Amino acid sequence: MQFYNLKTRSHVDVPESDVKKTKMIRKTKTGEQTRYAFTAVHEGQKLFKFVNEAAYKASSAPEA
């Protein structure tokens, strides 16, 4: 899976076995906001890739 590394400003390929999915929920004034993301650690740097709910549910990656 391809991630974008903000520190090096380049795209990085990470094996699917190293990718985990996570759901982040935060409270706002009007309710709750849910964000879906894939996470990975590459060369000691934590990488995030935000995706929509359909891609999150379709993925077979383990939850973090």
PQR file with spaces between the fields and no chain letter, atoms N, CA, C, O and H, PARSE charges and radii, in Angstrom:
ATOM       1  N    MET     1       0.855   -1.164    0.000 -0.4000 1.5000
ATOM       2  CA   MET     1       0.000    0.000    0.000 -0.0000 2.0000
ATOM       3  C    MET     1       0.907    1.236    0.000  0.5500 1.7000
ATOM       4  O    MET     1       1.969    1.242    0.622 -0.5500 1.4000
ATOM       5  N    GLN     2       0.481    2.243   -0.685 -0.4000 1.5000
ATOM       6  CA   GLN     2       1.287    3.442   -0.826 -0.0000 2.0000
ATOM       7  C    GLN     2       0.853    4.508    0.178  0.5500 1.7000
ATOM       8  O    GLN     2      -0.331    4.822    0.294 -0.5500 1.4000
ATOM       9  H    GLN     2      -0.382    2.238   -1.190  0.4000 1.0000
ATOM      10  N    PHE     3       1.825    5.057    0.901 -0.4000 1.5000
ATOM      11  CA   PHE     3       1.613    6.138    1.852 -0.0000 2.0000
ATOM      12  C    PHE     3       2.430    7.333    1.402  0.5500 1.7000
ATOM      13  O    PHE     3       3.368    7.192    0.617 -0.5500 1.4000
ATOM      14  H    PHE     3       2.788    4.802    0.807  0.4000 1.0000
ATOM      15  N    TYR     4       2.077    8.503    1.896 -0.4000 1.5000
ATOM      16  CA   TYR     4       2.866    9.709    1.632 -0.0000 2.0000
ATOM      17  C    TYR     4       3.571   10.086    2.924  0.5500 1.7000
ATOM      18  O    TYR     4       2.921   10.311    3.944 -0.5500 1.4000
ATOM      19  H    TYR     4       1.315    8.618    2.534  0.4000 1.0000
ATOM      20  N    ASN     5       4.892   10.157    2.887 -0.4000 1.5000
ATOM      21  CA   ASN     5       5.687   10.516    4.050 -0.0000 2.0000
ATOM      22  C    ASN     5       5.860   12.033    4.060  0.5500 1.7000
ATOM      23  O    ASN     5       6.518   12.592    3.183 -0.5500 1.4000
ATOM      24  H    ASN     5       5.420    9.975    2.058  0.4000 1.0000
ATOM      25  N    LEU     6       5.274   12.691    5.046 -0.4000 1.5000
ATOM      26  CA   LEU     6       5.338   14.155    5.119 -0.0000 2.0000
ATOM      27  C    LEU     6       6.745   14.660    5.421  0.5500 1.7000
ATOM      28  O    LEU     6       7.128   15.740    4.972 -0.5500 1.4000
ATOM      29  H    LEU     6       4.739   12.237    5.758  0.4000 1.0000
ATOM      30  N    LYS     7       7.504   13.892    6.168 -0.4000 1.5000
ATOM      31  CA   LYS     7       8.841   14.339    6.547 -0.0000 2.0000
ATOM      32  C    LYS     7       9.792   14.363    5.346  0.5500 1.7000
ATOM      33  O    LYS     7      10.551   15.316    5.170 -0.5500 1.4000
ATOM      34  H    LYS     7       7.193   13.014    6.532  0.4000 1.0000
ATOM      35  N    THR     8       9.745   13.308    4.520 -0.4000 1.5000
ATOM      36  CA   THR     8      10.636   13.246    3.358 -0.0000 2.0000
ATOM      37  C    THR     8       9.971   13.761    2.085  0.5500 1.7000
ATOM      38  O    THR     8      10.620   13.886    1.046 -0.5500 1.4000
ATOM      39  H    THR     8       9.128   12.535    4.664  0.4000 1.0000
ATOM      40  N    ARG     9       8.673   14.060    2.171 -0.4000 1.5000
ATOM      41  CA   ARG     9       7.882   14.529    1.026 -0.0000 2.0000
ATOM      42  C    ARG     9       7.990   13.596   -0.175  0.5500 1.7000
ATOM      43  O    ARG     9       8.252   14.021   -1.300 -0.5500 1.4000
ATOM      44  H    ARG     9       8.146   13.959    3.015  0.4000 1.0000
ATOM      45  N    SER    10       7.780   12.311    0.102 -0.4000 1.5000
ATOM      46  CA   SER    10       7.839   11.319   -0.969 -0.0000 2.0000
ATOM      47  C    SER    10       6.837   10.203   -0.677  0.5500 1.7000
ATOM      48  O    SER    10       6.399   10.018    0.458 -0.5500 1.4000
ATOM      49  H    SER    10       7.567   11.966    1.017  0.4000 1.0000
ATOM      50  N    HIS    11       6.490    9.474   -1.721 -0.4000 1.5000
ATOM      51  CA   HIS    11       5.602    8.331   -1.576 -0.0000 2.0000
ATOM      52  C    HIS    11       6.424    7.118   -1.159  0.5500 1.7000
ATOM      53  O    HIS    11       7.546    6.920   -1.625 -0.5500 1.4000
ATOM      54  H    HIS    11       6.846    9.625   -2.643  0.4000 1.0000
ATOM      55  N    VAL    12       5.844    6.311   -0.272 -0.4000 1.5000
ATOM      56  CA   VAL    12       6.523    5.143    0.275 -0.0000 2.0000
ATOM      57  C    VAL    12       5.616    3.933    0.106  0.5500 1.7000
ATOM      58  O    VAL    12       4.423    4.005    0.398 -0.5500 1.4000
ATOM      59  H    VAL    12       4.933    6.473    0.106  0.4000 1.0000
ATOM      60  N    ASP    13       6.175    2.824   -0.364 -0.4000 1.5000
ATOM      61  CA   ASP    13       5.415    1.584   -0.468 -0.0000 2.0000
ATOM      62  C    ASP    13       5.636    0.765    0.795  0.5500 1.7000
ATOM      63  O    ASP    13       6.771    0.494    1.185 -0.5500 1.4000
ATOM      64  H    ASP    13       7.145    2.765   -0.601  0.4000 1.0000
ATOM      65  N    VAL    14       4.524    0.372    1.434 -0.4000 1.5000
ATOM      66  CA   VAL    14       4.570   -0.406    2.665 -0.0000 2.0000
ATOM      67  C    VAL    14       3.862   -1.728    2.391  0.5500 1.7000
ATOM      68  O    VAL    14       2.780   -1.725    1.805 -0.5500 1.4000
ATOM      69  H    VAL    14       3.601    0.592    1.117  0.4000 1.0000
ATOM      70  N    PRO    15       4.439   -2.861    2.799 -0.5600 1.5000
ATOM      71  CA   PRO    15       3.760   -4.144    2.591  0.2800 2.0000
ATOM      72  C    PRO    15       2.413   -4.192    3.313  0.5500 1.7000
ATOM      73  O    PRO    15       2.255   -3.620    4.391 -0.5500 1.4000
ATOM      74  N    GLU    16       1.456   -4.875    2.710 -0.4000 1.5000
ATOM      75  CA   GLU    16       0.104   -4.972    3.285 -0.0000 2.0000
ATOM      76  C    GLU    16       0.123   -5.600    4.678  0.5500 1.7000
ATOM      77  O    GLU    16      -0.745   -5.306    5.499 -0.5500 1.4000
ATOM      78  H    GLU    16       1.584   -5.339    1.833  0.4000 1.0000
ATOM      79  N    SER    17       1.102   -6.460    4.950 -0.4000 1.5000
ATOM      80  CA   SER    17       1.164   -7.127    6.253 -0.0000 2.0000
ATOM      81  C    SER    17       1.524   -6.165    7.381  0.5500 1.7000
ATOM      82  O    SER    17       1.261   -6.464    8.546 -0.5500 1.4000
ATOM      83  H    SER    17       1.808   -6.698    4.282  0.4000 1.0000
ATOM      84  N    ASP    18       2.121   -5.016    7.059 -0.4000 1.5000
ATOM      85  CA   ASP    18       2.506   -4.030    8.077 -0.0000 2.0000
ATOM      86  C    ASP    18       1.460   -2.954    8.296  0.5500 1.7000
ATOM      87  O    ASP    18       1.650   -2.081    9.142 -0.5500 1.4000
ATOM      88  H    ASP    18       2.335   -4.773    6.113  0.4000 1.0000
ATOM      89  N    VAL    19       0.358   -2.993    7.554 -0.4000 1.5000
ATOM      90  CA   VAL    19      -0.669   -1.953    7.614 -0.0000 2.0000
ATOM      91  C    VAL    19      -1.746   -2.358    8.617  0.5500 1.7000
ATOM      92  O    VAL    19      -2.185   -3.508    8.643 -0.5500 1.4000
ATOM      93  H    VAL    19       0.204   -3.703    6.866  0.4000 1.0000
ATOM      94  N    LYS    20      -2.165   -1.400    9.438 -0.4000 1.5000
ATOM      95  CA   LYS    20      -3.278   -1.592   10.371 -0.0000 2.0000
ATOM      96  C    LYS    20      -4.300   -0.500   10.117  0.5500 1.7000
ATOM      97  O    LYS    20      -3.962    0.580    9.631 -0.5500 1.4000
ATOM      98  H    LYS    20      -1.808   -0.466    9.417  0.4000 1.0000
ATOM      99  N    LYS    21      -5.555   -0.784   10.448 -0.4000 1.5000
ATOM     100  CA   LYS    21      -6.584    0.233   10.274 -0.0000 2.0000
ATOM     101  C    LYS    21      -7.039    0.729   11.635  0.5500 1.7000
ATOM     102  O    LYS    21      -7.053   -0.014   12.616 -0.5500 1.4000
ATOM     103  H    LYS    21      -5.830   -1.661   10.843  0.4000 1.0000
ATOM     104  N    THR    22      -7.409    1.996   11.674 -0.4000 1.5000
ATOM     105  CA   THR    22      -7.844    2.603   12.929 -0.0000 2.0000
ATOM     106  C    THR    22      -8.992    3.566   12.677  0.5500 1.7000
ATOM     107  O    THR    22      -9.101    4.171   11.610 -0.5500 1.4000
ATOM     108  H    THR    22      -7.397    2.601   10.877  0.4000 1.0000
ATOM     109  N    LYS    23      -9.842    3.689   13.682 -0.4000 1.5000
ATOM     110  CA   LYS    23     -10.987    4.595   13.612 -0.0000 2.0000
ATOM     111  C    LYS    23     -10.820    5.616   14.716  0.5500 1.7000
ATOM     112  O    LYS    23     -10.667    5.254   15.883 -0.5500 1.4000
ATOM     113  H    LYS    23      -9.754    3.197   14.548  0.4000 1.0000
ATOM     114  N    MET    24     -10.850    6.901   14.354 -0.4000 1.5000
ATOM     115  CA   MET    24     -10.670    7.977   15.326 -0.0000 2.0000
ATOM     116  C    MET    24     -11.988    8.723   15.486  0.5500 1.7000
ATOM     117  O    MET    24     -12.566    9.201   14.510 -0.5500 1.4000
ATOM     118  H    MET    24     -10.974    7.194   13.407  0.4000 1.0000
ATOM     119  N    ILE    25     -12.449    8.814   16.713 -0.4000 1.5000
ATOM     120  CA   ILE    25     -13.717    9.492   16.993 -0.0000 2.0000
ATOM     121  C    ILE    25     -13.426   10.669   17.909  0.5500 1.7000
ATOM     122  O    ILE    25     -12.738   10.526   18.920 -0.5500 1.4000
ATOM     123  H    ILE    25     -11.980    8.425   17.505  0.4000 1.0000
ATOM     124  N    ARG    26     -13.953   11.835   17.551 -0.4000 1.5000
ATOM     125  CA   ARG    26     -13.800   13.001   18.415 -0.0000 2.0000
ATOM     126  C    ARG    26     -15.133   13.706   18.542  0.5500 1.7000
ATOM     127  O    ARG    26     -15.976   13.642   17.647 -0.5500 1.4000
ATOM     128  H    ARG    26     -14.512   11.952   16.730  0.4000 1.0000
ATOM     129  N    LYS    27     -15.309   14.370   19.651 -0.4000 1.5000
ATOM     130  CA   LYS    27     -16.556   15.087   19.905 -0.0000 2.0000
ATOM     131  C    LYS    27     -16.433   16.518   19.390  0.5500 1.7000
ATOM     132  O    LYS    27     -15.409   17.176   19.572 -0.5500 1.4000
ATOM     133  H    LYS    27     -14.624   14.422   20.378  0.4000 1.0000
ATOM     134  N    THR    28     -17.494   16.980   18.746 -0.4000 1.5000
ATOM     135  CA   THR    28     -17.577   18.354   18.279 -0.0000 2.0000
ATOM     136  C    THR    28     -18.789   19.008   18.935  0.5500 1.7000
ATOM     137  O    THR    28     -19.505   18.368   19.706 -0.5500 1.4000
ATOM     138  H    THR    28     -18.326   16.446   18.598  0.4000 1.0000
ATOM     139  N    LYS    29     -19.014   20.271   18.630 -0.4000 1.5000
ATOM     140  CA   LYS    29     -20.178   20.963   19.198 -0.0000 2.0000
ATOM     141  C    LYS    29     -21.484   20.323   18.744  0.5500 1.7000
ATOM     142  O    LYS    29     -22.450   20.275   19.505 -0.5500 1.4000
ATOM     143  H    LYS    29     -18.433   20.790   18.004  0.4000 1.0000
ATOM     144  N    THR    30     -21.518   19.834   17.516 -0.4000 1.5000
ATOM     145  CA   THR    30     -22.763   19.311   16.956 -0.0000 2.0000
ATOM     146  C    THR    30     -22.890   17.796   17.073  0.5500 1.7000
ATOM     147  O    THR    30     -23.903   17.246   16.641 -0.5500 1.4000
ATOM     148  H    THR    30     -20.734   19.873   16.898  0.4000 1.0000
ATOM     149  N    GLY    31     -21.917   17.109   17.631 -0.4000 1.5000
ATOM     150  CA   GLY    31     -22.000   15.660   17.762 -0.0000 2.0000
ATOM     151  C    GLY    31     -20.625   15.021   17.740  0.5500 1.7000
ATOM     152  O    GLY    31     -19.698   15.489   18.400 -0.5500 1.4000
ATOM     153  H    GLY    31     -21.094   17.556   17.982  0.4000 1.0000
ATOM     154  N    GLU    32     -20.502   13.940   16.970 -0.4000 1.5000
ATOM     155  CA   GLU    32     -19.240   13.230   16.866 -0.0000 2.0000
ATOM     156  C    GLU    32     -18.754   13.212   15.438  0.5500 1.7000
ATOM     157  O    GLU    32     -19.548   13.181   14.498 -0.5500 1.4000
ATOM     158  H    GLU    32     -21.255   13.560   16.434  0.4000 1.0000
ATOM     159  N    GLN    33     -17.432   13.230   15.279 -0.4000 1.5000
ATOM     160  CA   GLN    33     -16.814   13.116   13.965 -0.0000 2.0000
ATOM     161  C    GLN    33     -15.982   11.847   13.963  0.5500 1.7000
ATOM     162  O    GLN    33     -15.185   11.621   14.874 -0.5500 1.4000
ATOM     163  H    GLN    33     -16.787   13.255   16.043  0.4000 1.0000
ATOM     164  N    THR    34     -16.166   11.015   12.941 -0.4000 1.5000
ATOM     165  CA   THR    34     -15.416    9.774   12.826 -0.0000 2.0000
ATOM     166  C    THR    34     -14.524    9.853   11.603  0.5500 1.7000
ATOM     167  O    THR    34     -14.984   10.180   10.509 -0.5500 1.4000
ATOM     168  H    THR    34     -16.814   11.198   12.202  0.4000 1.0000
ATOM     169  N    ARG    35     -13.242    9.551   11.792 -0.4000 1.5000
ATOM     170  CA   ARG    35     -12.285    9.524   10.691 -0.0000 2.0000
ATOM     171  C    ARG    35     -11.695    8.124   10.620  0.5500 1.7000
ATOM     172  O    ARG    35     -11.394    7.509   11.643 -0.5500 1.4000
ATOM     173  H    ARG    35     -12.869    9.286   12.681  0.4000 1.0000
ATOM     174  N    TYR    36     -11.535    7.635    9.405 -0.4000 1.5000
ATOM     175  CA   TYR    36     -10.994    6.310    9.168 -0.0000 2.0000
ATOM     176  C    TYR    36      -9.618    6.446    8.536  0.5500 1.7000
ATOM     177  O    TYR    36      -9.412    7.275    7.649 -0.5500 1.4000
ATOM     178  H    TYR    36     -11.779    8.134    8.574  0.4000 1.0000
ATOM     179  N    ALA    37      -8.665    5.618    9.002 -0.4000 1.5000
ATOM     180  CA   ALA    37      -7.301    5.742    8.488 -0.0000 2.0000
ATOM     181  C    ALA    37      -6.598    4.390    8.505  0.5500 1.7000
ATOM     182  O    ALA    37      -6.950    3.489    9.267 -0.5500 1.4000
ATOM     183  H    ALA    37      -8.832    4.945    9.723  0.4000 1.0000
ATOM     184  N    PHE    38      -5.595    4.282    7.640 -0.4000 1.5000
ATOM     185  CA   PHE    38      -4.656    3.169    7.674 -0.0000 2.0000
ATOM     186  C    PHE    38      -3.373    3.716    8.276  0.5500 1.7000
ATOM     187  O    PHE    38      -2.972    4.840    7.975 -0.5500 1.4000
ATOM     188  H    PHE    38      -5.309    5.014    7.021  0.4000 1.0000
ATOM     189  N    THR    39      -2.727    2.923    9.128 -0.4000 1.5000
ATOM     190  CA   THR    39      -1.482    3.353    9.750 -0.0000 2.0000
ATOM     191  C    THR    39      -0.397    2.321    9.491  0.5500 1.7000
ATOM     192  O    THR    39      -0.673    1.135    9.310 -0.5500 1.4000
ATOM     193  H    THR    39      -3.052    2.010    9.372  0.4000 1.0000
ATOM     194  N    ALA    40       0.837    2.794    9.476 -0.4000 1.5000
ATOM     195  CA   ALA    40       1.988    1.917    9.308 -0.0000 2.0000
ATOM     196  C    ALA    40       3.217    2.614    9.870  0.5500 1.7000
ATOM     197  O    ALA    40       3.253    3.839    9.990 -0.5500 1.4000
ATOM     198  H    ALA    40       1.062    3.757    9.623  0.4000 1.0000
ATOM     199  N    VAL    41       4.217    1.821   10.210 -0.4000 1.5000
ATOM     200  CA   VAL    41       5.504    2.365   10.650 -0.0000 2.0000
ATOM     201  C    VAL    41       6.531    1.964    9.604  0.5500 1.7000
ATOM     202  O    VAL    41       6.714    0.780    9.319 -0.5500 1.4000
ATOM     203  H    VAL    41       4.188    0.827   10.112  0.4000 1.0000
ATOM     204  N    HIS    42       7.195    2.958    9.039 -0.4000 1.5000
ATOM     205  CA   HIS    42       8.201    2.717    7.997 -0.0000 2.0000
ATOM     206  C    HIS    42       9.473    3.465    8.371  0.5500 1.7000
ATOM     207  O    HIS    42       9.476    4.691    8.477 -0.5500 1.4000
ATOM     208  H    HIS    42       7.046    3.919    9.270  0.4000 1.0000
ATOM     209  N    GLU    43      10.552    2.715    8.571 -0.4000 1.5000
ATOM     210  CA   GLU    43      11.847    3.274    8.943 -0.0000 2.0000
ATOM     211  C    GLU    43      11.738    4.159   10.188  0.5500 1.7000
ATOM     212  O    GLU    43      12.360    5.219   10.261 -0.5500 1.4000
ATOM     213  H    GLU    43      10.549    1.719    8.485  0.4000 1.0000
ATOM     214  N    GLY    44      10.945    3.715   11.160 -0.4000 1.5000
ATOM     215  CA   GLY    44      10.809    4.426   12.415 -0.0000 2.0000
ATOM     216  C    GLY    44       9.841    5.593   12.392  0.5500 1.7000
ATOM     217  O    GLY    44       9.661    6.258   13.412 -0.5500 1.4000
ATOM     218  H    GLY    44      10.440    2.854   11.101  0.4000 1.0000
ATOM     219  N    GLN    45       9.214    5.860   11.256 -0.4000 1.5000
ATOM     220  CA   GLN    45       8.276    6.983   11.147 -0.0000 2.0000
ATOM     221  C    GLN    45       6.855    6.449   11.011  0.5500 1.7000
ATOM     222  O    GLN    45       6.599    5.531   10.231 -0.5500 1.4000
ATOM     223  H    GLN    45       9.361    5.320   10.427  0.4000 1.0000
ATOM     224  N    LYS    46       5.939    7.028   11.772 -0.4000 1.5000
ATOM     225  CA   LYS    46       4.549    6.622   11.736 -0.0000 2.0000
ATOM     226  C    LYS    46       3.858    7.312   10.563  0.5500 1.7000
ATOM     227  O    LYS    46       3.953    8.529   10.403 -0.5500 1.4000
ATOM     228  H    LYS    46       6.147    7.774   12.405  0.4000 1.0000
ATOM     229  N    LEU    47       3.168    6.529    9.753 -0.4000 1.5000
ATOM     230  CA   LEU    47       2.505    7.058    8.568 -0.0000 2.0000
ATOM     231  C    LEU    47       1.000    6.861    8.692  0.5500 1.7000
ATOM     232  O    LEU    47       0.542    5.851    9.226 -0.5500 1.4000
ATOM     233  H    LEU    47       3.091    5.541    9.882  0.4000 1.0000
ATOM     234  N    PHE    48       0.239    7.824    8.202 -0.4000 1.5000
ATOM     235  CA   PHE    48      -1.216    7.763    8.201 -0.0000 2.0000
ATOM     236  C    PHE    48      -1.728    7.966    6.784  0.5500 1.7000
ATOM     237  O    PHE    48      -1.159    8.731    6.005 -0.5500 1.4000
ATOM     238  H    PHE    48       0.612    8.644    7.769  0.4000 1.0000
ATOM     239  N    LYS    49      -2.803    7.272    6.467 -0.4000 1.5000
ATOM     240  CA   LYS    49      -3.493    7.467    5.186 -0.0000 2.0000
ATOM     241  C    LYS    49      -4.982    7.484    5.499  0.5500 1.7000
ATOM     242  O    LYS    49      -5.561    6.457    5.855 -0.5500 1.4000
ATOM     243  H    LYS    49      -3.265    6.651    7.099  0.4000 1.0000
ATOM     244  N    PHE    50      -5.598    8.652    5.366 -0.4000 1.5000
ATOM     245  CA   PHE    50      -7.018    8.775    5.656 -0.0000 2.0000
ATOM     246  C    PHE    50      -7.829    8.285    4.470  0.5500 1.7000
ATOM     247  O    PHE    50      -7.536    8.623    3.323 -0.5500 1.4000
ATOM     248  H    PHE    50      -5.128    9.486    5.076  0.4000 1.0000
ATOM     249  N    VAL    51      -8.862    7.478    4.754 -0.4000 1.5000
ATOM     250  CA   VAL    51      -9.694    6.870    3.718 -0.0000 2.0000
ATOM     251  C    VAL    51     -11.161    7.042    4.090  0.5500 1.7000
ATOM     252  O    VAL    51     -11.488    7.466    5.199 -0.5500 1.4000
ATOM     253  H    VAL    51      -9.100    7.203    5.686  0.4000 1.0000
ATOM     254  N    ASN    52     -12.032    6.708    3.155 -0.4000 1.5000
ATOM     255  CA   ASN    52     -13.463    6.789    3.441 -0.0000 2.0000
ATOM     256  C    ASN    52     -13.927    5.510    4.143  0.5500 1.7000
ATOM     257  O    ASN    52     -13.172    4.545    4.263 -0.5500 1.4000
ATOM     258  H    ASN    52     -11.767    6.363    2.255  0.4000 1.0000
ATOM     259  N    GLU    53     -15.161    5.519    4.595 -0.4000 1.5000
ATOM     260  CA   GLU    53     -15.690    4.401    5.369 -0.0000 2.0000
ATOM     261  C    GLU    53     -15.764    3.117    4.543  0.5500 1.7000
ATOM     262  O    GLU    53     -15.537    2.031    5.077 -0.5500 1.4000
ATOM     263  H    GLU    53     -15.775    6.302    4.497  0.4000 1.0000
ATOM     264  N    ALA    54     -16.074    3.221    3.266 -0.4000 1.5000
ATOM     265  CA   ALA    54     -16.178    2.037    2.415 -0.0000 2.0000
ATOM     266  C    ALA    54     -14.826    1.340    2.264  0.5500 1.7000
ATOM     267  O    ALA    54     -14.752    0.113    2.326 -0.5500 1.4000
ATOM     268  H    ALA    54     -16.259    4.103    2.833  0.4000 1.0000
ATOM     269  N    ALA    55     -13.766    2.110    2.068 -0.4000 1.5000
ATOM     270  CA   ALA    55     -12.428    1.521    1.955 -0.0000 2.0000
ATOM     271  C    ALA    55     -11.981    0.913    3.277  0.5500 1.7000
ATOM     272  O    ALA    55     -11.294   -0.108    3.296 -0.5500 1.4000
ATOM     273  H    ALA    55     -13.826    3.107    2.018  0.4000 1.0000
ATOM     274  N    TYR    56     -12.369    1.538    4.375 -0.4000 1.5000
ATOM     275  CA   TYR    56     -12.031    1.040    5.705 -0.0000 2.0000
ATOM     276  C    TYR    56     -12.675   -0.319    5.940  0.5500 1.7000
ATOM     277  O    TYR    56     -12.020   -1.254    6.401 -0.5500 1.4000
ATOM     278  H    TYR    56     -12.927    2.367    4.360  0.4000 1.0000
ATOM     279  N    LYS    57     -13.958   -0.423    5.622 -0.4000 1.5000
ATOM     280  CA   LYS    57     -14.677   -1.680    5.846 -0.0000 2.0000
ATOM     281  C    LYS    57     -14.257   -2.780    4.873  0.5500 1.7000
ATOM     282  O    LYS    57     -14.318   -3.961    5.214 -0.5500 1.4000
ATOM     283  H    LYS    57     -14.491    0.336    5.248  0.4000 1.0000
ATOM     284  N    ALA    58     -13.829   -2.403    3.661 -0.4000 1.5000
ATOM     285  CA   ALA    58     -13.433   -3.390    2.667 -0.0000 2.0000
ATOM     286  C    ALA    58     -12.048   -3.969    2.946  0.5500 1.7000
ATOM     287  O    ALA    58     -11.712   -5.035    2.429 -0.5500 1.4000
ATOM     288  H    ALA    58     -13.780   -1.443    3.384  0.4000 1.0000
ATOM     289  N    SER    59     -11.254   -3.295    3.742 -0.4000 1.5000
ATOM     290  CA   SER    59      -9.894   -3.740    4.021 -0.0000 2.0000
ATOM     291  C    SER    59      -9.889   -4.917    4.974  0.5500 1.7000
ATOM     292  O    SER    59     -10.721   -5.005    5.877 -0.5500 1.4000
ATOM     293  H    SER    59     -11.527   -2.429    4.161  0.4000 1.0000
ATOM     294  N    SER    60      -8.939   -5.827    4.762 -0.4000 1.5000
ATOM     295  CA   SER    60      -8.793   -6.976    5.648 -0.0000 2.0000
ATOM     296  C    SER    60      -7.671   -6.754    6.671  0.5500 1.7000
ATOM     297  O    SER    60      -7.277   -7.693    7.363 -0.5500 1.4000
ATOM     298  H    SER    60      -8.264   -5.755    4.028  0.4000 1.0000
ATOM     299  N    ALA    61      -7.163   -5.547    6.771 -0.4000 1.5000
ATOM     300  CA   ALA    61      -6.085   -5.238    7.715 -0.0000 2.0000
ATOM     301  C    ALA    61      -6.615   -5.332    9.148  0.5500 1.7000
ATOM     302  O    ALA    61      -7.786   -5.045    9.395 -0.5500 1.4000
ATOM     303  H    ALA    61      -7.482   -4.784    6.209  0.4000 1.0000
ATOM     304  N    PRO    62      -5.759   -5.732   10.091 -0.5600 1.5000
ATOM     305  CA   PRO    62      -6.212   -5.801   11.493  0.2800 2.0000
ATOM     306  C    PRO    62      -6.389   -4.405   12.076  0.5500 1.7000
ATOM     307  O    PRO    62      -5.751   -3.448   11.638 -0.5500 1.4000
ATOM     308  N    GLU    63      -7.268   -4.307   13.075 -0.4000 1.5000
ATOM     309  CA   GLU    63      -7.500   -3.012   13.714 -0.0000 2.0000
ATOM     310  C    GLU    63      -6.411   -2.734   14.730  0.5500 1.7000
ATOM     311  O    GLU    63      -5.934   -3.639   15.415 -0.5500 1.4000
ATOM     312  H    GLU    63      -7.786   -5.085   13.431  0.4000 1.0000
ATOM     313  N    ALA    64      -6.024   -1.476   14.817 -0.4000 1.5000
ATOM     314  CA   ALA    64      -4.978   -1.087   15.779 -0.0000 2.0000
ATOM     315  C    ALA    64      -5.588   -0.710   17.103  0.5500 1.7000
ATOM     316  O    ALA    64      -4.868   -0.355   18.036 -0.5500 1.4000
ATOM     317  H    ALA    64      -6.411   -0.741   14.260  0.4000 1.0000
